[in-house]
Amino acid sequence: MESEASTLSKSKLGQAMQDAALANINEDINNIHDTLENIINEFPEKAENQLESVRESILSLEQALKVVPQAFEQNFAKKMNNLIDATNEIDLHSKKLSQTLKKDMSQSVIDQSELLAKEFNKRLGGQTLISTWTLFKFGIYCTILGGFLSAVLASWFVWVGFPKVF
């Protein structure tokens, strides 16, 4: 009997827990349903408000466009086209100027280098005889000085170093 009572109490306890869980689930489903219903009911009103705001913006833009005269649009287009044409022309002229400057500069550099080479050759030509004479004099002085220093060192070695060696 006790086992039947224990089984019965367990099944009653299980049934009670299941009923409580179902009640919680049912309550959650009802809350979700209510929330969805509120959203569905409020959506058309909010959408209508947004749509009205968009309509007002469109109307105000239409009125602003009516205020702007078409002559202004045409003049503006002409001015923009003239500006673009002027810009293209300036660009074309600047490219031509750049090419001309490159050609002129390269020719100028060539001319100047030729002039400097001629001047250098002229000066070098004038210095050739003097340079040879100067080189000859320098050679003579070096020979004399070298002979003198050799004589002094040899004399010193003979008088000072030779007696100490022997």
Buried (B, 14 or more C-beta within 10 A) or exposed (E): EEEEEEEEEEEEEEEEEEEEEEEEEEEEEEEEEEEEEEEEEEEEEEEEEEEEEEEEEEEEEEEEEEEEEEEEEEEEEEEEEEEEEEEEEEEEEEEEEEEEEEEEEEEEEEEEEEEEEEEEEEEEEEEEEEEEEEEEEEEEEEEEEEEEEEEEEEEEEEEEEEEEEE
